[in-house]
Amino acid sequence: MTIDIAEADEGDLDAIVTMAAALSAHEGMPPPKLDAATLRRAMSGPDRLVGGLIARHIGAVAGYALWNRGFDTQQGGTTLHIIDLYVVPERRRQGVARALVRYLARRARAGGMVEMTVQAMADNIEANGFYRDLGGTLDSGNAYYFARRALDELSS
């Protein structure tokens, strides 16, 4: 199976938004507050916040990954964090997710990054097994999210 991985462009944004909604549904989450215009802004300009990849098989969209850069004080360097990784159901278990992760790992190494991270829902056994099988290790930290309400309270 030939899987083509490319940088996401303007023509891929609607497909990514649709797959992001499918990923949220798969995780039991409400639909994300994401649209193509918001994604375009986040992925554009010299200070872009997000990078995007699109995976295709025989010209059809098979999956996507969104990522951003971070910094880790323990490692003393930049990191690549996979924000989202999703494969359409009919292309699962065919190497698409592995191809996306490998592409991002090569990008991280080429960019001198010291590590790559990804989060998976604790009850997503398949994703957790996949990342473990690729050589990832689960850290002991808990992730705390300060959503809009908490941000409003903290900033007032």
C-alpha positions in Angstrom: 0.0 0.0 0.0 1.5 3.3 -1.0 0.8 6.1 1.5 1.7 9.6 0.5 2.3 12.1 3.3 2.5 15.8 2.5 2.3 19.2 4.2 -1.4 20.1 4.5 -2.4 23.0 2.2 -5.5 25.2 1.7 -7.3 22.5 -0.2 -6.9 20.1 2.8 -8.4 22.3 5.5 -12.1 21.2 5.1 -11.0 17.5 5.2 -9.0 18.1 8.3 -11.9 19.9 10.1 -14.2 17.0 9.2 -11.7 14.4 10.5 -11.1 16.4 13.6 -14.8 16.2 14.3 -14.7 12.4 13.7 -11.7 12.1 16.1 -13.6 14.0 18.8 -16.6 11.7 18.3 -14.3 8.7 18.5 -13.0 10.0 21.8 -16.5 10.6 23.2 -16.0 14.4 23.1 -18.3 17.1 21.7 -17.5 18.4 18.2 -14.4 20.7 18.3 -14.8 24.5 17.9 -12.7 24.4 14.7 -13.4 25.6 11.2 -11.2 26.0 8.1 -10.7 29.8 8.7 -9.4 29.2 12.3 -7.1 26.4 11.1 -5.8 28.5 8.2 -4.9 31.3 10.7 -3.1 28.9 13.0 -1.2 27.3 10.2 -0.1 30.5 8.4 2.5 33.2 8.7 5.9 33.4 10.2 4.6 32.8 13.7 2.4 29.9 12.8 1.1 27.8 15.7 0.3 24.6 14.0 1.8 22.4 11.4 -0.4 19.9 9.4 0.1 16.8 7.5 -2.3 15.0 5.2 -2.0 11.3 4.3 -3.4 10.0 1.0 -3.8 6.5 -0.4 -4.6 6.3 -4.1 -5.4 10.0 -4.1 -8.0 9.7 -1.4 -7.5 11.3 2.0 -6.6 8.6 4.5 -5.7 10.6 7.6 -4.1 13.7 9.1 -1.8 14.9 11.9 -1.5 18.3 13.5 1.5 19.2 15.5 3.3 22.1 17.2 6.6 23.0 18.7 7.3 23.2 22.4 10.2 23.3 24.8 11.2 20.9 27.5 13.3 22.2 30.3 14.3 18.7 31.5 15.7 17.9 28.0 16.9 21.4 27.4 15.5 21.7 23.9 12.6 22.0 21.5 10.0 19.3 21.2 7.4 18.3 18.6 4.0 17.7 20.1 1.4 15.8 18.0 -1.8 17.5 18.7 -4.1 15.2 16.6 -3.5 12.1 14.7 -6.5 10.4 12.9 -6.9 7.8 10.3 -10.3 7.3 8.5 -11.8 4.0 9.6 -11.5 2.3 6.2 -7.7 2.9 6.2 -6.9 1.8 9.7 -4.4 -0.9 10.3 -2.8 -0.3 6.9 0.2 1.7 8.0 -1.2 5.2 7.7 -0.8 6.2 11.3 2.7 4.7 11.4 3.6 6.7 8.3 2.4 9.9 9.8 4.3 9.4 13.1 7.5 8.3 11.2 7.2 11.5 9.1 6.9 13.6 12.2 9.8 11.8 13.9 12.0 12.6 10.9 10.9 16.2 11.0 11.7 16.4 14.7 15.2 14.9 14.2 15.9 17.1 11.2 14.9 20.2 13.2 17.2 19.2 16.1 14.3 18.6 18.5 15.1 16.5 21.6 11.8 14.6 21.8 8.3 14.1 20.3 5.2 13.8 22.5 1.6 12.7 21.9 -1.3 12.3 24.3 -4.0 9.7 24.0 -7.2 9.3 26.1 -6.5 6.9 28.9 -9.3 4.6 27.8 -8.2 4.5 24.2 -6.5 1.1 24.5 -5.8 0.9 20.8 -4.0 4.3 20.6 -2.1 3.6 23.8 -1.0 0.2 22.5 0.0 1.7 19.1 2.2 4.4 20.7 3.8 1.9 23.1 4.5 -0.5 20.1 6.3 2.4 18.3 8.6 2.8 21.3 6.9 5.6 23.2 6.9 5.6 27.0 4.0 6.8 29.1 5.1 9.5 31.5 3.8 9.7 35.1 2.5 13.2 34.8 -1.1 14.3 34.8 -2.2 16.9 32.3 -4.3 19.7 33.6 -6.4 21.8 31.2 -7.5 25.3 32.0 -10.4 25.8 29.7 -12.2 29.1 29.1 -14.1 29.3 32.4 -10.9 28.6 34.4 -9.0 31.1 32.3 -11.6 33.7 32.9 -11.6 33.1 36.6 -7.8 33.1 36.8 -7.3 36.2 34.7 -9.9 38.4 36.5 
